[in-house]
Amino acid sequence: MTYTIGQVAKMKDLTVSQLRYYDDQGLFPFLQRTEKGDRLFDEEALNYLEMILCLKNTGMPIKEIKQFIDWSMMGDETIPERLEMMKQQEIKVLQHIREAEENLKKIQQKIAKYQI
């Protein structure tokens, strides 16, 4: 089954422009196209999109996401590089979580103070 860019935009709560931008940045080298050039997303493309959005939402720059996609397209020989990239991103996400938890504690302390 394939999906149009409009269908994918609705499914993922994105805009068509966002998806086109990601494609223009080289994040979808695997997309099929119709004879008219319209983008078609299959299940594998949707899985890649999920990972792209995950990395983006955890603060990874587009340039690094593109590197991840490029390595993925090269096959299993790049697994060590992808593993290291994911480990580094994990460290960044865990740090962000710690900072968010510290900020939450401060906010909760302020709420407790105001409720007295």
A tleap script that builds the chain and sets N, CA, C and O, in Angstrom:
source leaprc.protein.ff14SB
mol = sequence {
  NMET THR TYR THR ILE GLY GLN VAL ALA LYS
  MET LYS ASP LEU THR VAL SER GLN LEU ARG
  TYR TYR ASP ASP GLN GLY LEU PHE PRO PHE
  LEU GLN ARG THR GLU LYS GLY ASP ARG LEU
  PHE ASP GLU GLU ALA LEU ASN TYR LEU GLU
  MET ILE LEU CYS LEU LYS ASN THR GLY MET
  PRO ILE LYS GLU ILE LYS GLN PHE ILE ASP
  TRP SER MET MET GLY ASP GLU THR ILE PRO
  GLU ARG LEU GLU MET MET LYS GLN GLN GLU
  ILE LYS VAL LEU GLN HIE ILE ARG GLU ALA
  GLU GLU ASN LEU LYS LYS ILE GLN GLN LYS
  ILE ALA LYS TYR GLN CILE
}
set mol.1.N position { 0.844 -1.186 0.000 }
set mol.1.CA position { 0.000 0.000 0.000 }
set mol.1.C position { 0.882 1.240 0.000 }
set mol.1.O position { 1.893 1.292 0.701 }
set mol.2.N position { 0.501 2.227 -0.780 }
set mol.2.CA position { 1.240 3.490 -0.812 }
set mol.2.C position { 0.311 4.636 -0.452 }
set mol.2.O position { -0.910 4.547 -0.575 }
set mol.3.N position { 0.936 5.712 -0.004 }
set mol.3.CA position { 0.208 6.891 0.438 }
set mol.3.C position { 0.779 8.124 -0.262 }
set mol.3.O position { 1.976 8.203 -0.538 }
set mol.4.N position { -0.098 9.074 -0.541 }
set mol.4.CA position { 0.347 10.337 -1.128 }
set mol.4.C position { 0.942 11.213 -0.034 }
set mol.4.O position { 0.789 10.933 1.155 }
set mol.5.N position { 1.606 12.248 -0.441 }
set mol.5.CA position { 2.198 13.173 0.521 }
set mol.5.C position { 1.108 13.835 1.369 }
set mol.5.O position { 1.312 14.084 2.557 }
set mol.6.N position { -0.036 14.116 0.767 }
set mol.6.CA position { -1.141 14.700 1.519 }
set mol.6.C position { -1.682 13.750 2.567 }
set mol.6.O position { -1.985 14.164 3.686 }
set mol.7.N position { -1.808 12.483 2.217 }
set mol.7.CA position { -2.284 11.482 3.168 }
set mol.7.C position { -1.308 11.327 4.326 }
set mol.7.O position { -1.722 11.226 5.481 }
set mol.8.N position { -0.030 11.307 4.023 }
set mol.8.CA position { 0.985 11.166 5.063 }
set mol.8.C position { 0.989 12.397 5.967 }
set mol.8.O position { 1.121 12.275 7.185 }
set mol.9.N position { 0.847 13.566 5.378 }
set mol.9.CA position { 0.803 14.794 6.174 }
set mol.9.C position { -0.339 14.723 7.196 }
set mol.9.O position { -0.157 15.072 8.362 }
set mol.10.N position { -1.500 14.276 6.756 }
set mol.10.CA position { -2.635 14.154 7.677 }
set mol.10.C position { -2.383 13.087 8.731 }
set mol.10.O position { -2.679 13.292 9.908 }
set mol.11.N position { -1.840 11.956 8.319 }
set mol.11.CA position { -1.582 10.849 9.245 }
set mol.11.C position { -0.618 11.258 10.348 }
set mol.11.O position { -0.783 10.859 11.501 }
set mol.12.N position { 0.373 12.041 10.002 }
set mol.12.CA position { 1.452 12.385 10.941 }
set mol.12.C position { 1.320 13.791 11.522 }
set mol.12.O position { 2.211 14.262 12.229 }
set mol.13.N position { 0.212 14.454 11.225 }
set mol.13.CA position { -0.037 15.814 11.714 }
set mol.13.C position { 1.102 16.760 11.316 }
set mol.13.O position { 1.623 17.524 12.129 }
set mol.14.N position { 1.460 16.676 10.051 }
set mol.14.CA position { 2.481 17.533 9.462 }
set mol.14.C position { 1.852 18.297 8.309 }
set mol.14.O position { 0.713 18.036 7.922 }
set mol.15.N position { 2.598 19.234 7.771 }
set mol.15.CA position { 2.137 19.900 6.564 }
set mol.15.C position { 2.823 19.274 5.358 }
set mol.15.O position { 3.892 18.674 5.479 }
set mol.16.N position { 2.202 19.418 4.207 }
set mol.16.CA position { 2.816 18.952 2.971 }
set mol.16.C position { 4.144 19.672 2.767 }
set mol.16.O position { 5.116 19.078 2.301 }
set mol.17.N position { 4.178 20.959 3.121 }
set mol.17.CA position { 5.421 21.739 2.979 }
set mol.17.C position { 6.543 21.163 3.820 }
set mol.17.O position { 7.690 21.128 3.374 }
set mol.18.N position { 6.236 20.710 5.031 }
set mol.18.CA position { 7.268 20.098 5.870 }
set mol.18.C position { 7.836 18.847 5.202 }
set mol.18.O position { 9.050 18.653 5.151 }
set mol.19.N position { 6.955 18.016 4.699 }
set mol.19.CA position { 7.408 16.786 4.051 }
set mol.19.C position { 8.224 17.089 2.803 }
set mol.19.O position { 9.227 16.427 2.539 }
set mol.20.N position { 7.799 18.082 2.037 }
set mol.20.CA position { 8.578 18.470 0.854 }
set mol.20.C position { 9.949 18.995 1.258 }
set mol.20.O position { 10.955 18.696 0.614 }
set mol.21.N position { 9.979 19.783 2.336 }
set mol.21.CA position { 11.256 20.308 2.831 }
set mol.21.C position { 12.187 19.162 3.208 }
set mol.21.O position { 13.357 19.163 2.825 }
set mol.22.N position { 11.677 18.185 3.957 }
set mol.22.CA position { 12.500 17.040 4.339 }
set mol.22.C position { 13.016 16.316 3.097 }
set mol.22.O position { 14.171 15.891 3.052 }
set mol.23.N position { 12.162 16.180 2.100 }
set mol.23.CA position { 12.591 15.538 0.855 }
set mol.23.C position { 13.664 16.375 0.166 }
set mol.23.O position { 14.661 15.835 -0.313 }
set mol.24.N position { 13.465 17.681 0.116 }
set mol.24.CA position { 14.453 18.573 -0.509 }
set mol.24.C position { 15.797 18.523 0.216 }
set mol.24.O position { 16.839 18.762 -0.396 }
set mol.25.N position { 15.782 18.214 1.514 }
set mol.25.CA position { 17.011 18.113 2.301 }
set mol.25.C position { 17.678 16.739 2.165 }
set mol.25.O position { 18.719 16.482 2.769 }
set mol.26.N position { 17.072 15.876 1.376 }
set mol.26.CA position { 17.664 14.568 1.112 }
set mol.26.C position { 17.300 13.491 2.118 }
set mol.26.O position { 17.975 12.465 2.197 }
set mol.27.N position { 16.229 13.713 2.896 }
set mol.27.CA position { 15.863 12.740 3.923 }
set mol.27.C position { 15.010 11.591 3.396 }
set mol.27.O position { 14.775 10.622 4.118 }
set mol.28.N position { 14.544 11.681 2.154 }
set mol.28.CA position { 13.704 10.631 1.580 }
set mol.28.C position { 14.272 10.098 0.258 }
set mol.28.O position { 13.559 10.094 -0.745 }
set mol.29.N position { 15.516 9.655 0.228 }
set mol.29.CA position { 16.071 9.181 -1.051 }
set mol.29.C position { 15.400 7.895 -1.534 }
set mol.29.O position { 15.596 7.489 -2.679 }
set mol.30.N position { 14.635 7.274 -0.700 }
set mol.30.CA position { 14.002 5.989 -0.981 }
set mol.30.C position { 12.579 6.127 -1.509 }
set mol.30.O position { 11.950 5.121 -1.839 }
set mol.31.N position { 12.059 7.348 -1.596 }
set mol.31.CA position { 10.668 7.525 -2.018 }
set mol.31.C position { 10.450 7.116 -3.464 }
set mol.31.O position { 11.265 7.390 -4.345 }
set mol.32.N position { 9.332 6.456 -3.677 }
set mol.32.CA position { 8.894 6.160 -5.038 }
set mol.32.C position { 8.201 7.419 -5.581 }
set mol.32.O position { 7.772 8.287 -4.820 }
set mol.33.N position { 8.105 7.492 -6.881 }
set mol.33.CA position { 7.419 8.620 -7.523 }
set mol.33.C position { 6.493 8.084 -8.602 }
set mol.33.O position { 6.759 7.061 -9.234 }
set mol.34.N position { 5.382 8.819 -8.795 }
set mol.34.CA position { 4.489 8.473 -9.895 }
set mol.34.C position { 5.091 8.990 -11.191 }
set mol.34.O position { 6.116 9.670 -11.176 }
set mol.35.N position { 4.463 8.672 -12.301 }
set mol.35.CA position { 4.941 9.181 -13.588 }
set mol.35.C position { 4.936 10.700 -13.623 }
set mol.35.O position { 5.759 11.315 -14.301 }
set mol.36.N position { 4.001 11.309 -12.884 }
set mol.36.CA position { 3.920 12.776 -12.817 }
set mol.36.C position { 4.927 13.361 -11.835 }
set mol.36.O position { 5.082 14.580 -11.763 }
set mol.37.N position { 5.618 12.503 -11.074 }
set mol.37.CA position { 6.614 12.982 -10.118 }
set mol.37.C position { 6.085 13.141 -8.703 }
set mol.37.O position { 6.805 13.621 -7.827 }
set mol.38.N position { 4.835 12.747 -8.462 }
set mol.38.CA position { 4.285 12.844 -7.112 }
set mol.38.C position { 4.944 11.816 -6.205 }
set mol.38.O position { 5.195 10.681 -6.609 }
set mol.39.N position { 5.219 12.226 -4.983 }
set mol.39.CA position { 5.863 11.343 -4.019 }
set mol.39.C position { 4.873 10.294 -3.523 }
set mol.39.O position { 3.695 10.581 -3.309 }
set mol.40.N position { 5.377 9.067 -3.345 }
set mol.40.CA position { 4.569 7.979 -2.798 }
set mol.40.C position { 5.311 7.373 -1.613 }
set mol.40.O position { 6.492 7.039 -1.710 }
set mol.41.N position { 4.613 7.236 -0.511 }
set mol.41.CA position { 5.186 6.664 0.700 }
set mol.41.C position { 4.640 5.252 0.888 }
set mol.41.O position { 3.427 5.044 0.897 }
set mol.42.N position { 5.542 4.283 1.036 }
set mol.42.CA position { 5.116 2.934 1.376 }
set mol.42.C position { 5.372 2.728 2.876 }
set mol.42.O position { 5.762 3.665 3.573 }
set mol.43.N position { 5.156 1.513 3.367 }
set mol.43.CA position { 5.320 1.248 4.801 }
set mol.43.C position { 6.751 1.496 5.258 }
set mol.43.O position { 6.971 2.024 6.348 }
set mol.44.N position { 7.717 1.124 4.442 }
set mol.44.CA position { 9.118 1.360 4.807 }
set mol.44.C position { 9.405 2.860 4.903 }
set mol.44.O position { 10.103 3.305 5.814 }
set mol.45.N position { 8.868 3.631 3.967 }
set mol.45.CA position { 9.053 5.084 4.001 }
set mol.45.C position { 8.417 5.675 5.255 }
set mol.45.O position { 8.974 6.590 5.862 }
set mol.46.N position { 7.254 5.158 5.646 }
set mol.46.CA position { 6.603 5.633 6.870 }
set mol.46.C position { 7.449 5.302 8.099 }
set mol.46.O position { 7.525 6.096 9.037 }
set mol.47.N position { 8.082 4.133 8.092 }
set mol.47.CA position { 8.963 3.777 9.203 }
set mol.47.C position { 10.160 4.723 9.283 }
set mol.47.O position { 10.551 5.146 10.371 }
set mol.48.N position { 10.738 5.050 8.132 }
set mol.48.CA position { 11.834 6.019 8.116 }
set mol.48.C position { 11.350 7.381 8.606 }
set mol.48.O position { 12.048 8.059 9.360 }
set mol.49.N position { 10.167 7.774 8.178 }
set mol.49.CA position { 9.623 9.063 8.610 }
set mol.49.C position { 9.468 9.090 10.127 }
set mol.49.O position { 9.765 10.105 10.756 }
set mol.50.N position { 9.013 8.003 10.719 }
set mol.50.CA position { 8.891 7.925 12.181 }
set mol.50.C position { 10.244 8.185 12.841 }
set mol.50.O position { 10.332 8.930 13.817 }
set mol.51.N position { 11.291 7.572 12.306 }
set mol.51.CA position { 12.620 7.763 12.877 }
set mol.51.C position { 13.108 9.187 12.657 }
set mol.51.O position { 13.703 9.782 13.555 }
set mol.52.N position { 12.865 9.733 11.486 }
set mol.52.CA position { 13.244 11.120 11.191 }
set mol.52.C position { 12.575 12.063 12.186 }
set mol.52.O position { 13.225 12.948 12.743 }
set mol.53.N position { 11.282 11.872 12.406 }
set mol.53.CA position { 10.553 12.733 13.342 }
set mol.53.C position { 11.052 12.555 14.767 }
set mol.53.O position { 11.160 13.525 15.517 }
set mol.54.N position { 11.357 11.317 15.143 }
set mol.54.CA position { 11.908 11.057 16.476 }
set mol.54.C position { 13.214 11.825 16.668 }
set mol.54.O position { 13.398 12.513 17.673 }
set mol.55.N position { 14.109 11.704 15.706 }
set mol.55.CA position { 15.403 12.381 15.814 }
set mol.55.C position { 15.236 13.890 15.821 }
set mol.55.O position { 15.892 14.590 16.592 }
set mol.56.N position { 14.366 14.386 14.970 }
set mol.56.CA position { 14.103 15.827 14.926 }
set mol.56.C position { 13.536 16.307 16.256 }
set mol.56.O position { 13.965 17.330 16.790 }
set mol.57.N position { 12.561 15.555 16.792 }
set mol.57.CA position { 11.912 15.954 18.044 }
set mol.57.C position { 12.832 15.854 19.249 }
set mol.57.O position { 12.541 16.427 20.299 }
set mol.58.N position { 13.931 15.140 19.110 }
set mol.58.CA position { 14.901 15.062 20.201 }
set mol.58.C position { 16.088 15.993 19.963 }
set mol.58.O position { 17.116 15.889 20.631 }
set mol.59.N position { 15.932 16.894 19.011 }
set mol.59.CA position { 16.910 17.962 18.825 }
set mol.59.C position { 18.028 17.695 17.842 }
set mol.59.O position { 18.961 18.493 17.750 }
set mol.60.N position { 17.966 16.607 17.111 }
set mol.60.CA position { 19.034 16.340 16.149 }
set mol.60.C position { 18.868 17.258 14.933 }
set mol.60.O position { 17.772 17.365 14.384 }
set mol.61.N position { 19.946 17.918 14.512 }
set mol.61.CA position { 19.865 18.782 13.335 }
set mol.61.C position { 19.600 17.968 12.055 }
set mol.61.O position { 19.967 16.796 11.964 }
set mol.62.N position { 18.966 18.604 11.087 }
set mol.62.CA position { 18.639 17.969 9.807 }
set mol.62.C position { 19.898 17.380 9.157 }
set mol.62.O position { 19.851 16.290 8.588 }
set mol.63.N position { 21.013 18.096 9.242 }
set mol.63.CA position { 22.259 17.621 8.628 }
set mol.63.C position { 22.665 16.262 9.201 }
set mol.63.O position { 23.103 15.382 8.460 }
set mol.64.N position { 22.521 16.092 10.510 }
set mol.64.CA position { 22.867 14.815 11.132 }
set mol.64.C position { 21.837 13.737 10.796 }
set mol.64.O position { 22.188 12.572 10.606 }
set mol.65.N position { 20.570 14.130 10.723 }
set mol.65.CA position { 19.543 13.164 10.327 }
set mol.65.C position { 19.829 12.663 8.918 }
set mol.65.O position { 19.684 11.475 8.631 }
set mol.66.N position { 20.235 13.573 8.046 }
set mol.66.CA position { 20.575 13.173 6.673 }
set mol.66.C position { 21.734 12.182 6.680 }
set mol.66.O position { 21.737 11.217 5.916 }
set mol.67.N position { 22.717 12.423 7.542 }
set mol.67.CA position { 23.841 11.487 7.634 }
set mol.67.C position { 23.338 10.106 8.057 }
set mol.67.O position { 23.770 9.089 7.514 }
set mol.68.N position { 22.433 10.076 9.020 }
set mol.68.CA position { 21.860 8.806 9.469 }
set mol.68.C position { 21.146 8.095 8.318 }
set mol.68.O position { 21.317 6.893 8.119 }
set mol.69.N position { 20.346 8.850 7.564 }
set mol.69.CA position { 19.620 8.271 6.423 }
set mol.69.C position { 20.615 7.768 5.377 }
set mol.69.O position { 20.462 6.668 4.845 }
set mol.70.N position { 21.624 8.571 5.087 }
set mol.70.CA position { 22.635 8.148 4.101 }
set mol.70.C position { 23.302 6.845 4.532 }
set mol.70.O position { 23.473 5.931 3.725 }
set mol.71.N position { 23.678 6.766 5.809 }
set mol.71.CA position { 24.288 5.533 6.306 }
set mol.71.C position { 23.312 4.368 6.193 }
set mol.71.O position { 23.703 3.259 5.829 }
set mol.72.N position { 22.045 4.620 6.506 }
set mol.72.CA position { 21.037 3.558 6.421 }
set mol.72.C position { 20.925 3.030 4.998 }
set mol.72.O position { 20.776 1.826 4.790 }
set mol.73.N position { 20.995 3.922 4.020 }
set mol.73.CA position { 20.888 3.527 2.622 }
set mol.73.C position { 22.105 2.705 2.168 }
set mol.73.O position { 22.029 1.965 1.187 }
set mol.74.N position { 23.218 2.842 2.886 }
set mol.74.CA position { 24.439 2.115 2.518 }
set mol.74.C position { 24.412 0.664 2.994 }
set mol.74.O position { 25.195 -0.161 2.524 }
set mol.75.N position { 23.522 0.356 3.914 }
set mol.75.CA position { 23.406 -1.027 4.374 }
set mol.75.C position { 24.094 -1.307 5.693 }
set mol.75.O position { 24.496 -0.401 6.423 }
set mol.76.N position { 24.214 -2.588 5.971 }
set mol.76.CA position { 24.702 -3.046 7.270 }
set mol.76.C position { 26.135 -2.630 7.592 }
set mol.76.O position { 26.521 -2.591 8.761 }
set mol.77.N position { 26.916 -2.320 6.574 }
set mol.77.CA position { 28.308 -1.950 6.839 }
set mol.77.C position { 28.422 -0.675 7.668 }
set mol.77.O position { 29.476 -0.414 8.249 }
set mol.78.N position { 27.352 0.127 7.735 }
set mol.78.CA position { 27.388 1.378 8.502 }
set mol.78.C position { 26.702 1.252 9.864 }
set mol.78.O position { 26.473 2.258 10.536 }
set mol.79.N position { 26.379 0.046 10.268 }
set mol.79.CA position { 25.733 -0.130 11.579 }
set mol.79.C position { 26.577 0.440 12.720 }
set mol.79.O position { 26.015 1.073 13.614 }
set mol.80.N position { 27.902 0.245 12.734 }
set mol.80.CA position { 28.678 0.835 13.837 }
set mol.80.C position { 28.537 2.360 13.924 }
set mol.80.O position { 28.439 2.911 15.020 }
set mol.81.N position { 28.527 3.034 12.784 }
set mol.81.CA position { 28.371 4.500 12.784 }
set mol.81.C position { 26.976 4.895 13.273 }
set mol.81.O position { 26.824 5.838 14.050 }
set mol.82.N position { 25.970 4.170 12.812 }
set mol.82.CA position { 24.604 4.482 13.243 }
set mol.82.C position { 24.413 4.201 14.728 }
set mol.82.O position { 23.731 4.952 15.426 }
set mol.83.N position { 25.014 3.127 15.204 }
set mol.83.CA position { 24.934 2.801 16.626 }
set mol.83.C position { 25.558 3.914 17.466 }
set mol.83.O position { 24.980 4.341 18.465 }
set mol.84.N position { 26.718 4.375 17.063 }
set mol.84.CA position { 27.376 5.457 17.809 }
set mol.84.C position { 26.541 6.730 17.777 }
set mol.84.O position { 26.431 7.429 18.783 }
set mol.85.N position { 25.956 7.028 16.628 }
set mol.85.CA position { 25.104 8.214 16.525 }
set mol.85.C position { 23.909 8.107 17.473 }
set mol.85.O position { 23.549 9.080 18.135 }
set mol.86.N position { 23.300 6.927 17.538 }
set mol.86.CA position { 22.144 6.733 18.422 }
set mol.86.C position { 22.550 6.810 19.884 }
set mol.86.O position { 21.799 7.330 20.710 }
set mol.87.N position { 23.735 6.297 20.213 }
set mol.87.CA position { 24.222 6.394 21.590 }
set mol.87.C position { 24.442 7.854 21.992 }
set mol.87.O position { 24.104 8.258 23.105 }
set mol.88.N position { 25.008 8.633 21.082 }
set mol.88.CA position { 25.228 10.055 21.367 }
set mol.88.C position { 23.895 10.788 21.530 }
set mol.88.O position { 23.758 11.654 22.395 }
set mol.89.N position { 22.922 10.438 20.699 }
set mol.89.CA position { 21.609 11.083 20.813 }
set mol.89.C position { 20.928 10.675 22.119 }
set mol.89.O position { 20.245 11.482 22.748 }
set mol.90.N position { 21.116 9.432 22.517 }
set mol.90.CA position { 20.560 8.967 23.787 }
set mol.90.C position { 21.110 9.802 24.948 }
set mol.90.O position { 20.359 10.200 25.839 }
set mol.91.N position { 22.414 10.063 24.938 }
set mol.91.CA position { 23.030 10.876 25.987 }
set mol.91.C position { 22.389 12.259 26.027 }
set mol.91.O position { 22.080 12.775 27.101 }
set mol.92.N position { 22.192 12.857 24.857 }
set mol.92.CA position { 21.580 14.191 24.789 }
set mol.92.C position { 20.150 14.177 25.314 }
set mol.92.O position { 19.746 15.084 26.041 }
set mol.93.N position { 19.388 13.158 24.952 }
set mol.93.CA position { 17.991 13.070 25.399 }
set mol.93.C position { 17.927 12.862 26.907 }
set mol.93.O position { 17.104 13.478 27.585 }
set mol.94.N position { 18.788 12.002 27.432 }
set mol.94.CA position { 18.800 11.774 28.884 }
set mol.94.C position { 19.163 13.058 29.633 }
set mol.94.O position { 18.594 13.338 30.688 }
set mol.95.N position { 20.092 13.828 29.105 }
set mol.95.CA position { 20.455 15.107 29.725 }
set mol.95.C position { 19.262 16.062 29.699 }
set mol.95.O position { 18.979 16.750 30.679 }
set mol.96.N position { 18.580 16.089 28.580 }
set mol.96.CA position { 17.393 16.954 28.466 }
set mol.96.C position { 16.323 16.544 29.477 }
set mol.96.O position { 15.662 17.395 30.072 }
set mol.97.N position { 16.161 15.248 29.664 }
set mol.97.CA position { 15.179 14.747 30.640 }
set mol.97.C position { 15.575 15.181 32.051 }
set mol.97.O position { 14.725 15.626 32.822 }
set mol.98.N position { 16.849 15.056 32.390 }
set mol.98.CA position { 17.312 15.480 33.709 }
set mol.98.C position { 17.051 16.971 33.929 }
set mol.98.O position { 16.583 17.378 34.992 }
set mol.99.N position { 17.354 17.770 32.926 }
set mol.99.CA position { 17.129 19.211 33.040 }
set mol.99.C position { 15.643 19.514 33.185 }
set mol.99.O position { 15.258 20.376 33.975 }
set mol.100.N position { 14.804 18.807 32.425 }
set mol.100.CA position { 13.360 19.020 32.516 }
set mol.100.C position { 12.847 18.621 33.902 }
set mol.100.O position { 11.986 19.300 34.462 }
set mol.101.N position { 13.368 17.531 34.456 }
set mol.101.CA position { 12.957 17.105 35.796 }
set mol.101.C position { 13.363 18.131 36.856 }
set mol.101.O position { 12.601 18.404 37.784 }
set mol.102.N position { 14.560 18.696 36.718 }
set mol.102.CA position { 15.011 19.731 37.653 }
set mol.102.C position { 14.108 20.967 37.561 }
set mol.102.O position { 13.737 21.544 38.583 }
set mol.103.N position { 13.763 21.363 36.356 }
set mol.103.CA position { 12.876 22.506 36.174 }
set mol.103.C position { 11.488 22.217 36.739 }
set mol.103.O position { 10.867 23.095 37.338 }
set mol.104.N position { 11.002 20.997 36.554 }
set mol.104.CA position { 9.704 20.613 37.095 }
set mol.104.C position { 9.705 20.717 38.617 }
set mol.104.O position { 8.735 21.202 39.200 }
set mol.105.N position { 10.772 20.271 39.265 }
set mol.105.CA position { 10.869 20.367 40.727 }
set mol.105.C position { 10.791 21.817 41.180 }
set mol.105.O position { 10.101 22.131 42.151 }
set mol.106.N position { 11.491 22.697 40.486 }
set mol.106.CA position { 11.465 24.123 40.842 }
set mol.106.C position { 10.061 24.694 40.698 }
set mol.106.O position { 9.600 25.456 41.548 }
set mol.107.N position { 9.394 24.324 39.628 }
set mol.107.CA position { 8.022 24.805 39.403 }
set mol.107.C position { 7.098 24.261 40.492 }
set mol.107.O position { 6.261 24.996 41.018 }
set mol.108.N position { 7.242 22.989 40.831 }
set mol.108.CA position { 6.405 22.400 41.871 }
set mol.108.C position { 6.667 23.042 43.230 }
set mol.108.O position { 5.739 23.215 44.020 }
set mol.109.N position { 7.914 23.395 43.509 }
set mol.109.CA position { 8.225 24.091 44.760 }
set mol.109.C position { 7.546 25.452 44.796 }
set mol.109.O position { 7.024 25.863 45.832 }
set mol.110.N position { 7.552 26.143 43.676 }
set mol.110.CA position { 6.926 27.464 43.612 }
set mol.110.C position { 5.409 27.324 43.790 }
set mol.110.O position { 4.788 28.134 44.478 }
set mol.111.N position { 4.823 26.311 43.178 }
set mol.111.CA position { 3.375 26.061 43.337 }
set mol.111.C position { 3.067 25.803 44.805 }
set mol.111.O position { 2.111 26.358 45.346 }
set mol.112.N position { 3.872 24.963 45.453 }
set mol.112.CA position { 3.648 24.650 46.864 }
set mol.112.C position { 3.752 25.904 47.733 }
set mol.112.O position { 2.986 26.083 48.680 }
set mol.113.N position { 4.701 26.758 47.397 }
set mol.113.CA position { 4.877 28.007 48.160 }
set mol.113.C position { 3.652 28.914 48.010 }
set mol.113.O position { 3.204 29.521 48.983 }
set mol.114.N position { 3.116 29.004 46.799 }
set mol.114.CA position { 1.977 29.881 46.541 }
set mol.114.C position { 0.684 29.329 47.129 }
set mol.114.O position { -0.244 30.089 47.404 }
set mol.115.N position { 0.614 28.021 47.324 }
set mol.115.CA position { -0.611 27.415 47.832 }
set mol.115.C position { -0.723 27.479 49.352 }
set mol.115.O position { -1.750 27.094 49.912 }
set mol.116.N position { 0.318 27.959 50.021 }
set mol.116.CA position { 0.281 28.032 51.480 }
set mol.116.C position { -0.663 29.102 51.960 }
set mol.116.O position { -0.813 29.297 53.166 }
savepdb mol mol.pdb
quit
